[in-house]
Amino acid sequence: MRELEPAFELSLNETILRISEHELAGKRVFHVNFGAGVKPLIITVGLSVRNEKFWTSIPEGRQKEAQQIGKMIAEHIRAKRR
């Protein structure tokens, strides 16, 4: 398993998201803090029945946000490796 990412910030629609990565029950999860007034979001990568990876919220219910922010997180991590 790769090292956990240090906390970082991303921008979404002029909102600064504060993101931290954690390990929970052997899985990597990301805690997304939107700031005052918006409930934080916990997201992770899931695996479909067809073995396709996808971003999902914990608990489920905020899929659209999880997919959008998950893509941004993946891009951020890939960009750091280059």
trRosetta pair geometry for C-beta under 8 A, 3 or more apart (Angstrom, degrees):
i j d omega theta_ij theta_ji phi_ij phi_ji
1 23 7.9 68 154 -109 153 132
1 28 7.8 168 -163 -52 117 110
4 21 4.8 -174 -166 101 91 112
4 22 7.1 33 -140 -102 140 22
4 23 6.6 -106 -77 -33 123 96
4 28 7.4 175 -110 -127 83 104
5 8 6.6 -53 152 -5 118 116
5 21 4.4 88 45 7 90 139
5 77 6.3 -94 -80 -102 138 103
7 18 6.8 7 -178 -179 112 87
7 19 6.7 165 -155 87 65 48
7 20 4.3 -25 -102 -94 92 88
7 21 7.9 -163 -85 11 49 68
8 19 5.6 -20 67 64 73 98
8 76 6.5 164 109 166 151 144
9 16 5.4 -8 -170 -173 121 99
9 17 6.5 151 -157 76 62 52
9 18 5.6 -28 -100 -99 84 57
9 19 7.0 156 -100 16 29 83
10 16 7.7 152 79 -156 33 53
10 17 4.9 -16 63 57 83 108
10 19 6.3 22 6 -8 103 129
10 69 7.6 144 78 -148 144 83
10 72 5.3 112 180 149 158 129
10 73 7.3 -108 -29 -77 153 60
10 76 6.2 -97 -82 -65 119 142
11 14 7.0 7 -175 -104 104 17
11 15 7.0 148 -157 72 59 40
11 16 5.9 -32 -99 -99 71 57
11 17 7.2 -177 -91 12 18 83
12 15 5.3 -30 72 62 76 94
12 17 5.6 36 8 -26 112 121
12 68 7.5 96 -139 135 134 117
12 69 6.8 -44 -71 -96 154 88
12 72 7.0 -93 -78 -50 108 170
15 34 6.2 -2 162 -159 135 85
15 35 6.9 -141 -165 19 100 125
16 35 7.0 77 68 -44 81 127
17 32 5.5 -20 -171 -163 117 96
17 33 6.9 143 -165 69 60 51
17 34 6.2 -25 -111 -99 78 56
17 69 6.8 -167 -159 -134 170 120
18 32 7.6 140 73 -160 48 45
18 33 4.3 -20 63 61 99 109
18 35 7.6 107 2 -59 106 73
19 30 5.7 -5 -167 -175 103 110
19 31 7.0 157 -152 79 50 53
19 32 5.4 -10 -102 -104 84 68
19 33 7.5 -161 -71 22 38 73
19 69 8.0 174 -93 175 130 115
19 73 6.4 -162 -176 -103 160 108
20 30 7.1 158 79 -154 36 62
20 31 5.0 -10 59 54 89 103
20 33 7.9 30 3 -7 96 107
21 28 6.1 -12 -169 -168 106 101
21 29 7.3 154 -155 82 58 40
21 30 5.4 -31 -99 -99 67 75
21 31 7.9 -167 -81 17 20 75
22 28 7.5 148 79 -154 39 54
22 29 5.4 -24 66 66 88 89
22 30 7.6 158 20 -94 74 26
22 31 6.4 41 -2 -17 118 107
23 26 7.0 8 -180 -111 101 13
23 27 7.1 153 -156 74 62 32
23 28 6.1 -37 -100 -96 66 55
23 29 7.5 141 -113 19 18 80
24 27 5.8 -33 70 64 73 85
24 29 5.0 -2 18 4 120 129
27 44 5.7 33 151 -156 121 145
28 44 6.5 151 90 -134 58 93
28 45 7.3 22 70 19 100 98
29 42 5.6 4 175 -175 122 97
29 43 6.9 155 -160 78 72 33
29 44 4.6 -49 -104 -73 72 106
29 58 6.7 -47 -134 23 129 142
30 42 7.1 159 79 -155 47 50
30 43 5.2 -19 59 62 98 85
30 44 7.0 164 13 -77 75 53
30 69 7.9 -159 104 130 136 113
30 70 7.7 158 40 -104 141 70
30 73 5.9 -58 -98 -122 171 161
31 40 6.1 2 -174 172 86 129
31 41 7.7 150 -160 81 42 47
31 42 5.7 -18 -102 -101 63 76
32 40 6.2 160 80 -166 54 74
32 41 4.3 -14 59 62 112 95
32 42 7.4 -169 18 -77 79 27
32 43 6.6 24 -12 5 120 108
32 69 5.7 11 -102 166 160 157
33 40 5.1 -28 -99 -110 61 105
34 37 7.7 -85 107 75 110 71
34 38 3.7 -39 86 81 141 129
34 39 7.7 36 29 64 122 28
34 40 6.8 -171 7 -99 81 48
34 41 7.4 63 -32 -3 106 99
35 38 6.6 47 63 35 63 102
41 57 6.0 -70 -165 -129 98 111
41 62 5.8 -123 -128 109 114 154
41 65 5.8 -120 -117 124 160 132
41 66 6.9 -156 172 -79 127 74
41 69 7.0 111 91 43 145 160
42 57 6.7 102 74 -164 59 67
42 58 4.5 -57 100 62 111 96
43 55 5.6 12 179 -176 123 100
43 56 6.7 162 -151 83 76 33
43 57 5.4 -46 -95 -99 78 55
43 58 7.0 171 -98 7 25 83
43 65 7.9 -139 -69 113 130 85
43 66 4.4 162 -118 -137 121 91
43 69 6.4 159 1 86 160 113
43 70 5.5 -130 150 -73 144 99
43 73 7.8 174 84 3 129 152
44 55 7.5 164 87 -148 25 61
44 56 6.3 -26 65 63 71 82
44 58 6.2 33 6 -26 109 121
45 53 5.2 -8 -176 -166 114 107
45 54 7.1 145 -156 73 66 27
45 55 6.1 -45 -99 -94 59 56
45 56 7.6 103 -141 18 16 82
45 70 7.2 133 -82 -157 75 129
46 53 7.2 146 77 -154 42 54
46 54 5.4 -27 62 67 91 81
46 55 7.5 115 14 -144 84 8
46 56 4.4 27 -14 2 126 131
47 51 6.1 -11 -175 -136 105 44
47 52 7.3 147 -156 68 56 32
47 53 6.1 -31 -98 -96 65 57
47 54 7.8 153 -93 23 19 76
48 51 6.8 -64 69 11 72 12
48 52 4.4 -3 34 53 121 86
48 53 7.8 -128 1 -58 86 11
48 54 6.1 59 -43 0 103 120
54 67 7.2 -29 -175 -103 88 96
55 66 4.6 -173 134 146 99 88
55 67 4.9 157 65 -99 113 45
55 69 7.5 -172 162 71 154 69
55 70 2.8 -141 -106 -9 156 174
55 71 7.1 -109 -11 -36 146 63
56 60 6.4 -35 -178 -102 107 84
56 63 6.6 -26 -130 -113 63 79
56 66 5.4 33 -160 143 13 157
57 60 5.9 120 72 -123 85 33
57 61 6.2 -86 84 52 132 60
57 62 4.0 82 -54 60 171 89
57 63 6.2 -118 5 -71 105 41
57 65 6.7 49 -70 73 130 98
57 66 4.1 -135 -49 -59 81 131
60 63 6.9 14 -162 -58 81 93
62 65 4.6 -30 164 42 99 118
62 66 5.7 113 105 -30 80 96
63 66 5.4 -59 -142 38 31 113
63 67 6.1 27 163 -18 69 106
64 67 6.2 -56 -149 35 25 107
64 68 6.4 20 156 -13 62 111
65 68 5.9 -62 -146 41 29 108
65 69 5.8 12 165 -4 69 115
66 69 6.4 -62 -135 47 21 98
66 70 5.5 29 162 -27 61 117
67 70 5.7 -53 -135 36 22 116
67 71 6.6 27 161 -21 58 103
68 71 6.2 -58 -160 29 25 109
68 72 6.9 20 148 -14 60 107
69 72 5.4 -54 -153 37 40 114
69 73 6.3 43 149 -23 70 102
70 73 5.6 -51 -147 33 33 112
70 74 6.4 33 154 -18 65 104
71 74 5.8 -54 -148 36 31 111
71 75 6.4 31 154 -18 65 106
72 75 5.8 -54 -149 37 31 112
72 76 6.3 36 152 -23 64 106
73 76 5.6 -54 -150 34 31 114
73 77 6.4 27 155 -16 66 106
74 77 5.9 -56 -148 38 30 108
74 78 6.2 28 155 -16 66 108
75 78 5.8 -56 -144 40 29 110
75 79 6.1 32 157 -23 65 108
76 79 5.9 -57 -148 34 25 112
76 80 6.8 28 153 -22 60 104
77 80 5.9 -53 -155 29 32 113
77 81 7.0 32 150 -22 62 104
78 81 5.8 -57 -157 29 37 113
78 82 7.1 38 150 -26 66 101
79 82 6.0 -51 -157 23 37 113
